Amino acid sequence: MKTTHKIGAARLMYRAVRAGRSLLGRSDRQIAVRNGINYDLDLAQGIDFAIYLGNIYERQTRAKLRTLVKPGSLVLDIGANVGAHTLHLAHLVGPQGRVLAFEPTDFAFRKLNRNLELNPELQKRVIPFHCFLTGKDAEPVPSAIYSSWPLTNESGLHAKHLGREMRTEAAQARRLDDVLAQFPDLRVQLVKLDVDGYECDVLRGAPKLMKDVKPIFVMELAPYVLEERGTSLEELFSYFIPNGYRFFDEKHSKALPSSAAELGRMVSDGACINAIARAQ
């Protein structure tokens, strides 16, 4: 399903929920507990609203992570946003594991830290980085990146996925291999990568991770956002295929084409495929 369709359905549900809460004198803000994890939610935000609705945000991905993440491991949440997957990953790695959570927008990083504060035991397992991962430290950071999906009618939203760009004024550019060098005794087991077209920027700074460590990747493949950032599915594949990776459908674990052109034909404009990348 295209993101526009998901957001459209969420907007209809939000209006109904908001009307009901208004009758009870309740606002859009709520501290909610979902699967034993505390969240500070703004129901007018798409991710928050999905968490509110029984934690249905990327439910299939969350279920897949439960089968992939090993207790005691180091995992990366790149594009952590408000921490929906960060906190779940912190639960999965256990007390001896660690999660490195990367988020460049000021808006989402504040929400991420707030949700971490509400879960002190999980917070101990998470190291948040307010940075934009790219090929070199100190490169210019994009002034704004999509990290908000409002459920109210607003102007200036992305035409296809209905997201809003949020500022990155406090974020620094970092090279992923350099960040990981700070943790020489830990080996990355899994990477959740969701950066809306900036995947190649992230991987440009991770040649050692891709060549020597070869972690599992859980990611979205969305050709249209790659093209908007001046890259392509072909360039994205160039970081994976030469390093022995193959792509698999997240839901059924079926092998996906290793040809960018062939895979691209499977994805309609404005849509994406949830994929797992494994080194063979």
C-alpha positions as CSV (number, residue, x, y, z in Angstrom):
1,M,0.0,0.0,0.0
2,K,1.3,3.5,-0.9
3,T,2.0,5.8,2.0
4,T,-0.6,8.3,0.8
5,H,-3.3,5.6,1.2
6,K,-2.0,4.7,4.7
7,I,-2.0,8.4,5.8
8,G,-5.5,8.9,4.2
9,A,-6.9,6.0,6.2
10,A,-5.2,7.2,9.4
11,R,-6.6,10.7,8.9
12,L,-10.2,9.3,8.9
13,M,-9.6,7.3,12.0
14,Y,-7.9,10.3,13.7
15,R,-10.9,12.5,13.1
16,A,-13.2,10.0,14.7
17,V,-10.8,9.5,17.7
18,R,-10.3,13.2,18.1
19,A,-14.0,13.8,18.2
20,G,-14.6,11.2,20.8
21,R,-11.7,12.4,23.0
22,S,-12.9,16.0,22.7
23,L,-16.3,15.0,24.1
24,L,-14.4,13.6,27.1
25,G,-12.4,16.7,27.4
26,R,-9.1,15.1,26.3
27,S,-6.5,16.6,24.1
28,D,-4.2,15.0,21.5
29,R,-1.4,14.5,24.0
30,Q,-1.3,11.3,26.0
31,I,1.2,9.1,27.9
32,A,0.4,5.6,26.7
33,V,1.8,2.2,27.5
34,R,2.0,-0.3,24.6
35,N,3.6,-3.7,25.0
36,G,5.1,-2.6,28.3
37,I,6.8,0.5,26.8
38,N,5.8,4.1,27.7
39,Y,5.3,6.7,25.0
40,D,4.6,10.4,25.1
41,L,2.2,10.7,22.1
42,D,0.8,13.5,20.0
43,L,-2.2,11.8,18.2
44,A,-2.1,14.4,15.4
45,Q,1.2,12.8,14.3
46,G,1.0,9.7,12.1
47,I,3.6,7.5,13.9
48,D,2.3,8.5,17.3
49,F,-1.3,7.7,16.3
50,A,-0.3,4.3,15.0
51,I,1.4,3.5,18.3
52,Y,-1.8,4.7,20.1
53,L,-3.9,2.4,18.0
54,G,-2.6,-0.8,19.6
55,N,1.0,-0.2,18.5
56,I,0.3,-1.0,14.8
57,Y,3.1,1.2,13.5
58,E,5.1,-1.1,11.2
59,R,3.8,-4.1,13.0
60,Q,5.2,-6.5,10.5
61,T,8.7,-5.1,10.8
62,R,8.5,-5.2,14.6
63,A,7.5,-8.9,14.4
64,K,10.4,-9.6,12.0
65,L,12.9,-7.9,14.3
66,R,11.8,-10.3,17.1
67,T,13.1,-13.2,15.0
68,L,16.3,-11.5,13.9
69,V,17.8,-9.7,16.9
70,K,20.0,-11.7,19.2
71,P,20.1,-10.9,22.9
72,G,23.3,-9.2,24.0
73,S,24.0,-7.8,20.5
74,L,24.8,-4.4,19.1
75,V,22.1,-3.1,16.7
76,L,21.7,0.2,14.9
77,D,18.5,2.2,14.4
78,I,19.3,4.6,11.6
79,G,16.4,6.9,11.1
80,A,15.1,6.4,14.7
81,N,12.5,9.2,14.6
82,V,10.5,9.1,17.8
83,G,11.9,5.7,18.9
84,A,9.1,3.4,18.0
85,H,11.7,0.7,16.9
86,T,14.5,2.0,19.1
87,L,12.7,1.0,22.3
88,H,11.5,-2.3,20.8
89,L,15.1,-3.1,19.8
90,A,16.3,-2.1,23.3
91,H,13.9,-4.7,24.7
92,L,15.2,-7.3,22.3
93,V,18.9,-6.9,22.9
94,G,18.4,-7.2,26.7
95,P,20.5,-5.8,29.5
96,Q,23.8,-6.8,27.9
97,G,23.0,-5.5,24.4
98,R,23.2,-1.9,23.0
99,V,21.2,0.1,20.5
100,L,22.8,3.0,18.7
101,A,20.0,5.3,17.6
102,F,20.6,7.9,14.9
103,E,18.2,10.8,14.2
104,P,19.0,14.1,12.4
105,T,15.9,16.2,12.9
106,D,15.5,18.4,16.0
107,F,11.8,17.6,16.2
108,A,12.1,13.8,16.2
109,F,15.3,13.7,18.4
110,R,13.5,15.6,21.1
111,K,10.6,13.1,21.0
112,L,13.1,10.2,20.9
113,N,14.8,11.4,24.1
114,R,11.5,12.0,25.8
115,N,10.4,8.5,25.1
116,L,13.7,7.2,26.3
117,E,13.3,9.1,29.6
118,L,9.9,7.4,30.1
119,N,11.6,4.0,30.0
120,P,14.7,4.3,32.2
121,E,15.6,0.6,32.1
122,L,15.5,0.6,28.3
123,Q,17.2,4.0,28.2
124,K,20.4,2.4,29.7
125,R,20.7,0.2,26.6
126,V,20.4,3.1,24.1
127,I,23.0,5.6,22.9
128,P,21.2,8.3,20.9
129,F,23.1,10.3,18.2
130,H,21.7,13.6,16.9
131,C,23.5,13.4,13.6
132,F,23.2,13.0,9.9
133,L,25.2,9.9,8.6
134,T,27.1,10.6,5.4
135,G,30.4,10.0,3.7
136,K,32.6,12.3,5.7
137,D,32.5,14.0,9.1
138,A,31.7,17.7,9.0
139,E,30.0,17.6,5.6
140,P,27.1,20.0,5.2
141,V,23.9,18.6,6.7
142,P,20.6,19.1,4.8
143,S,18.7,21.9,6.4
144,A,15.5,19.9,6.7
145,I,14.5,16.2,6.4
146,Y,11.1,14.5,6.5
147,S,10.3,13.2,9.9
148,S,6.7,14.3,10.6
149,W,3.5,12.8,9.1
150,P,0.7,15.1,10.3
151,L,-2.8,13.9,10.3
152,T,-4.3,17.4,10.1
153,N,-4.8,19.2,6.8
154,E,-1.6,21.2,6.2
155,S,0.1,22.8,3.2
156,G,3.6,22.1,2.0
157,L,3.5,18.3,2.6
158,H,5.3,15.9,0.3
159,A,3.1,15.1,-2.7
160,K,3.5,11.3,-2.5
161,H,4.1,10.4,1.1
162,L,2.5,13.4,2.8
163,G,5.4,14.0,5.1
164,R,6.6,17.4,6.5
165,E,10.3,18.4,6.5
166,M,11.6,19.3,9.9
167,R,14.8,21.3,10.7
168,T,18.2,19.8,11.4
169,E,19.8,22.8,13.0
170,A,21.6,21.0,15.8
171,A,22.6,17.9,13.9
172,Q,26.2,17.2,12.9
173,A,27.4,15.1,9.9
174,R,29.1,11.9,11.0
175,R,30.7,8.9,9.1
176,L,29.2,5.7,10.4
177,D,32.5,3.7,10.3
178,D,34.0,6.4,12.5
179,V,31.1,6.3,15.0
180,L,31.5,2.5,15.2
181,A,35.2,2.8,15.8
182,Q,34.2,4.1,19.3
183,F,32.9,0.7,20.1
184,P,35.8,-1.6,19.1
185,D,34.7,-4.5,21.3
186,L,31.2,-4.6,19.8
187,R,30.2,-6.1,16.5
188,V,27.1,-4.9,14.8
189,Q,24.5,-7.7,14.3
190,L,21.7,-5.8,12.7
191,V,20.8,-2.5,11.1
192,K,17.4,-1.0,10.8
193,L,17.7,1.5,8.0
194,D,14.8,3.9,7.2
195,V,16.1,7.3,6.0
196,D,13.7,8.2,3.1
197,G,16.1,8.3,0.3
198,Y,19.4,9.1,2.1
199,E,20.4,5.4,2.3
200,C,23.4,5.9,-0.1
201,D,24.6,8.8,2.0
202,V,24.7,6.5,5.1
203,L,26.4,3.6,3.2
204,R,29.0,5.9,1.7
205,G,30.4,6.3,5.1
206,A,30.3,2.6,6.0
207,P,32.6,0.6,3.7
208,K,34.2,-1.3,6.7
209,L,30.8,-2.2,8.1
210,M,29.6,-3.5,4.7
211,K,32.9,-5.4,3.8
212,D,34.1,-6.8,7.1
213,V,31.1,-7.0,9.4
214,K,28.2,-7.6,7.0
215,P,25.3,-7.2,9.5
216,I,21.7,-8.0,8.6
217,F,19.8,-5.0,7.2
218,V,16.0,-4.4,7.8
219,M,15.0,-1.6,5.4
220,E,12.6,-0.1,3.0
221,L,13.4,-0.1,-0.8
222,A,11.6,3.0,-2.3
223,P,13.0,4.0,-5.7
224,Y,11.0,7.2,-5.9
225,V,12.6,8.8,-2.7
226,L,16.1,7.6,-3.9
227,E,15.6,9.4,-7.2
228,E,14.4,12.6,-5.3
229,R,17.8,12.6,-3.5
230,G,19.8,12.3,-6.7
231,T,20.6,8.6,-6.2
232,S,19.0,5.4,-7.5
233,L,18.2,1.8,-6.7
234,E,21.2,0.9,-8.8
235,E,23.5,2.9,-6.6
236,L,22.0,1.5,-3.5
237,F,22.5,-2.0,-4.8
238,S,26.2,-1.2,-5.5
239,Y,26.8,-1.1,-1.8
240,F,25.2,-4.5,-1.2
241,I,25.5,-6.9,-4.1
242,P,29.4,-6.7,-4.5
243,N,29.6,-7.4,-0.7
244,G,27.7,-10.7,-1.1
245,Y,24.3,-9.5,0.0
246,R,20.9,-10.7,-1.3
247,F,17.5,-9.1,-0.7
248,F,14.5,-11.0,0.7
249,D,10.9,-10.0,1.1
250,E,10.3,-9.1,4.8
251,K,6.9,-10.8,5.1
252,H,7.5,-14.1,3.3
253,S,11.3,-14.3,3.3
254,K,11.2,-14.9,-0.5
255,A,14.3,-13.9,-2.5
256,L,13.9,-10.6,-4.3
257,P,15.7,-9.8,-7.6
258,S,19.3,-8.9,-7.4
259,S,18.9,-6.6,-10.4
260,A,17.9,-3.1,-9.5
261,A,16.0,-2.7,-12.8
262,E,14.0,-5.9,-12.2
263,L,13.2,-5.0,-8.6
264,G,12.3,-1.5,-9.6
265,R,9.6,-2.8,-11.9
266,M,8.0,-4.5,-8.9
267,V,7.5,-1.2,-7.0
268,S,4.9,1.3,-8.1
269,D,5.6,5.1,-7.9
270,G,5.1,6.3,-4.4
271,A,5.4,2.8,-2.9
272,C,8.1,0.7,-1.3
273,I,9.1,-2.8,-0.4
274,N,10.0,-3.9,3.1
275,A,13.2,-6.0,2.7
276,I,15.8,-7.9,4.6
277,A,19.4,-7.8,3.2
278,R,21.7,-10.7,4.2
279,A,25.2,-11.5,3.2
280,Q,25.4,-15.0,1.8
